[in-house]
Amino acid sequence: MSSDDRSPDSVVMKFGGTSVADADAMTRVVNIVRRQWESQPKGSRPPVVVVSALSKVTDGLIRTTEFARGGEGQKAATLVKELLDRHITIARTLTTGQRAEDLVAALTTQFAHLGGRVIALGFGRKVTPADHDMIVATGELASSRIVATAFEEQGLPAVWVDAREVLVTDGEHMVAVPDMDATCRNASRTLAPIAVRQQIPVLGGFIAATPSGATTTLGRGGSDYSAAIFGACLDVAEIQIWTDVDGMLTADPRIVPSPRVVPHLSFAEASELAYFGAKVLHPATILPAVTKNIPVRILNSRQPQNPGTLITATVERDSHLAALACKRDVTVVDITSTRMFMAHGFLRRLFEVFERFKTAVDVVTTSEVSVSVTVDNTKNLDDIAAALREFADVDCEAQMAIVSIVGETLNEAPGVFAKAIVALGDIPLRLVSQAASRRNVTFVLRDRDVTHAMTRLHQSFFETA
C-alpha cells in the first residue's frame, strides 16, 4: 500500500510511562483517545493504542532481578507485592463492578506467578536474560490490561491484545531484533480484524516473543519502537508518541533552562538527536516510519492542545540548526598501534573486537597511529580492552560526555563549527567530529562540563537574534 492509499485518519497512539503513571494520567489518556476517534470520519479505522509500563515500574521490576540474583528472593517477592498493590489501586479507581473484579483477578494472578518465580530464582542466585525479559514484561502486560479495561468502563470499545502474540523477534534477550515480516503477518491476522469491528486494540510496548513463544524485550525505551513497528505493519497515516513534554526540544530541559519546541524535524535529524541522547524518542523509532514514509508526531499528554513536533521525510525552515543533544556517562577508549604506523587490517581487527562483544561505538576519530572511540555501554569494557591489548596499547577515560549540534543542512552553514568553538571558549575538548552526512557536529568533553557547554551553545545558536 502506498502512502496515497492509506486511510487519512488511521493512527497509532503510544503513551509513555509518565502518561499512564496513575489513575488521573490514565483518565487523560482515555479522553485523548476519545477525542482522536470522535474527530475521525465515521467508518475510519479506530486508533491502535500502545502503552508503556507505569512510570518507575520497570525500574522496580529490574530491582527484583537484582534481589533474586543476590539470593534475596523474599525481598524480591515483597517488592512484587508492592507493585501489585499499586496496580490494583489504579484498577479499582478506574473500573467498577464485575469489570473491576475481573481486572483485579487477572492482575493478581499475573503478579502471583511473578512473585513465585523471583523466589525460585533467589534460591538459585541466577537470573538469565530470558528470566529478565519474562520479569520486566509484567509491567507492560499489566498497564495495557488496565488501560483497555478503563476504555471499556468509559464506553470506548477496546480489546486488550498481548503484544507477544503480534511482535516477533529473534532470541537475543533484552535487546531483541524484530522480524518485520512475521510481525506484519501477525498484525494483519490479529490487529486488522479488531479495527474492522470498530474496536480499539490496546497493547503493551517494548515486549515481544520469539517464534517459539519465549518472551523478549526490545531494550529500555522500546515502546516507541513497538508503536512504530505496528504503525508500519498497518500502514497507518501517522504515529503519535505521547509523552510529558511538548515535543522535541532545542536542548535537554534538565540542563538548559528554557529550551524551545522544534515544530518540524526531518527523519534524519530526529534519528541523530535520538541517537545522541534526546530522551523524548527511542533511537530506533524512526526506522519503521522511514521505511513506509509515515509521519511521526511527538505530543504532550498533559497539554494535548499543543501542536508538538512533526517528523517527516523532509523539512523546510529558516535555520540550518534543529537542536542540541547530549549523551552523558560515556567512556573514551584510545587505541594506539604498537607499530610506528597503523598496519593494513588494523581498523578491521579493532572494530571486530567491538563487534564480538556486541558493543556499539558512537564517535570515532583517527590519527596517524591511533583511534579513539566512545562507548556508553561499558558492560564488556574490560574484556574489550583485554582483546585490544593483544595488538595495541589501550587507555580508557570514563566520566565523559557527547554534545552534538544537529541540523539537516549544516553543510550549507560553514560558520557553525567556528561559532561553536568560540561559544565553548575555554572548555577542554577531548574529541571533535563531524559526520559524513554533515548533519551533526560533535564534541566529546568531560561530563562535568556538559551544563556549561550546552548552555553556551544554546545561547549562541538559539537565543540570539
C-alpha positions, 0 to 999 in steps of 0.5 A: 500500500502506498502512502496515497492509499492509506486511510487519512485518519488511521493512527497509532497512539503510544503513551509513555510511562509518565502518561499512564503513571496513575489513575488521573494520567490514565483518565487523560489518556482515555479522553485523548483517545476519545477525542482522536476517534470522535474527530475521525470520519465515521467508518475510519479505522479506530486508533491502535493504542500502545502503552508503556509500563507505569512510570518507575515500574520497570525500574522496580521490576529490574530491582527484583532481578537484582534481589533474586540474583543476590539470593534475596528472593523474599525481598524480591517477592515483597517488592512484587507485592508492592507493585501489585498493590499499586496496580490494583489501586489504579484498577479499582479507581478506574473500573467498577463492578464485575469489570473491576473484579475481573481486572483485579483477578487477572492482575493478581494472578499475573503478579502471583506467578511473578512473585513465585518465580523471583523466589525460585530464582533467589534460591538459585542466585541466577537470573538469565536474560530470558528470566529478565525479559519474562520479569520486566514484561509484567509491567507492560502486560499489566498497564495495557490490561488496565488501560483497555479495561478503563476504555471499556468502563468509559464506553470506548470499545477496546480489546486488550491484545498481548503484544507477544502474540503480534511482535516477533523477534529473534532470541537475543534477550533484552535487546531483541531484533524484530522480524518485520515480516512475521510481525506484519503477518501477525498484525494483519491476522490479529490487529486488522480484524479488531479495527474492522469491528470498530474496536480499539486494540490496546497493547503493551510496548517494548515486549515481544516473543520469539517464534517459539513463544519465549518472551523478549524485550526490545531494550529500555525505551522500546515502546516507541519502537513497538508503536512504530513497528505496528504503525508500519505493519498497518500502514497507518497515516501517522504515529503519535508518541505521547509523552510529558513534554511538548515535543522535541526540544532545542536542548535537554530541559534538565540542563538548559533552562528554557529550551524551545519546541522544534515544530518540524524535524526531518527523519534524519535529524530526529534519528541523530538527536535520538541517537545522541541522547534526546530522551523524548524518542527511542533511537530506533523509532524512526526506522519503521516510519522511514521505511513506509514514509509515515509521519511521526508526531511527538505530543504532550499528554498533559497539554494535548492542545499543543501542536508538538513536533512533526517528523517527516521525510523532509523539512523546510525552515529558516535555520540550518540548526534543529537542536542540541543533544547530549549523551552523558556517562560515556567512556573514551577508549584510545587505541594506539598501534604498537607499530610506528604506523597503523598496519593494513587490517588494523581498523578491521581487527579493532572494530571486530573486537567491538563487534564480538562483544556486541558493543556499539561505538558512537564517535570515532576519530583517527590519527596517524597511529591511533583511534579513539572511540566512545562507548556508553555501554561499558558492560564488556569494557574490560574484556574489550580492552583485554582483546585490544591489548593483544595488538595495541596499547589501550587507555580508557577515560570514563566520566565523559560526555557527547554534545552534538549540534544537529541540523539537516543542512549544516553543510550549507552553514560553514560558520557553525563549527567556528561559532561553536568553538568560540561559544565553548571558549575555554572548555577542554575538548577531548574529541571533535567530529563531524559526520559524513552526512554533515548533519551533526557536529560533535564534541566529546568533553568531560561530563562535568562540563556538559551544563556549561557547554550546552548552555553556551551553545544554546545561547549562541545558536538559539537565543540570539537574534 
